[in-house]
Amino acid sequence: MAAHTWQKSSFSGDAANCIYLAAAPDGAIKIRESDEPDVVVTTTPDSLRAFIGGVKAGDFDHLAQ
């Protein structure tokens, strides 16, 4: 795996389970969790923006039932 500069989410605080993001040289966004750092999800900035917008709008709230 290429070396990336990972940035911890500001919402993670001092919690043990944190989300980290990194920008890849090709413009992709890499996402990982602190409890499984070898599992990395790759997405595009537009897809991540749409996902976050959907979360904020409650589009996935029905999945939590």
C-alpha positions as CSV (number, residue, x, y, z in Angstrom):
1,M,0.0,0.0,0.0
2,A,1.3,3.4,-0.9
3,A,2.1,5.7,2.0
4,H,-0.6,8.3,2.6
5,T,-0.9,11.2,5.0
6,W,-3.9,10.2,7.1
7,Q,-6.0,12.8,8.8
8,K,-8.3,11.8,11.7
9,S,-11.8,13.0,11.7
10,S,-12.4,16.0,14.0
11,F,-15.5,14.2,15.2
12,S,-13.5,11.3,16.6
13,G,-12.0,13.2,19.5
14,D,-10.0,10.9,21.7
15,A,-12.2,7.9,21.0
16,A,-10.5,4.6,20.3
17,N,-12.5,4.0,17.1
18,C,-11.6,6.7,14.7
19,I,-12.2,7.4,11.0
20,Y,-9.2,8.5,8.9
21,L,-9.1,10.1,5.5
22,A,-6.3,10.6,3.0
23,A,-6.0,12.2,-0.4
24,A,-4.4,9.9,-3.0
25,P,-2.2,11.3,-5.8
26,D,-4.8,10.4,-8.4
27,G,-7.4,12.6,-6.7
28,A,-9.2,9.7,-5.0
29,I,-10.1,9.8,-1.3
30,K,-9.0,6.9,1.0
31,I,-11.0,6.0,4.1
32,R,-10.1,3.7,6.9
33,E,-11.0,2.9,10.6
34,S,-8.5,2.8,13.4
35,D,-9.6,-0.7,14.5
36,E,-8.9,-2.2,11.0
37,P,-6.2,0.1,9.4
38,D,-5.4,-2.4,6.6
39,V,-9.0,-2.2,5.3
40,V,-9.1,0.9,3.0
41,V,-12.1,2.1,1.0
42,T,-11.4,4.2,-2.0
43,T,-13.9,6.7,-3.4
44,T,-14.0,10.0,-5.3
45,P,-14.6,13.4,-3.8
46,D,-17.9,13.7,-5.6
47,S,-19.2,10.3,-4.3
48,L,-18.0,11.1,-0.8
49,R,-19.7,14.5,-0.9
50,A,-23.0,12.8,-2.1
51,F,-22.8,10.2,0.6
52,I,-22.2,12.7,3.4
53,G,-25.1,14.8,2.0
54,G,-27.3,11.8,2.1
55,V,-26.4,11.0,5.7
56,K,-27.1,14.6,6.7
57,A,-30.4,14.5,4.9
58,G,-31.5,11.3,6.7
59,D,-31.6,9.2,3.5
60,F,-30.2,6.2,5.4
61,D,-32.1,6.5,8.6
62,H,-34.4,3.7,7.7
63,L,-31.4,1.3,7.7
64,A,-30.9,1.8,11.4
65,Q,-34.2,0.2,12.4
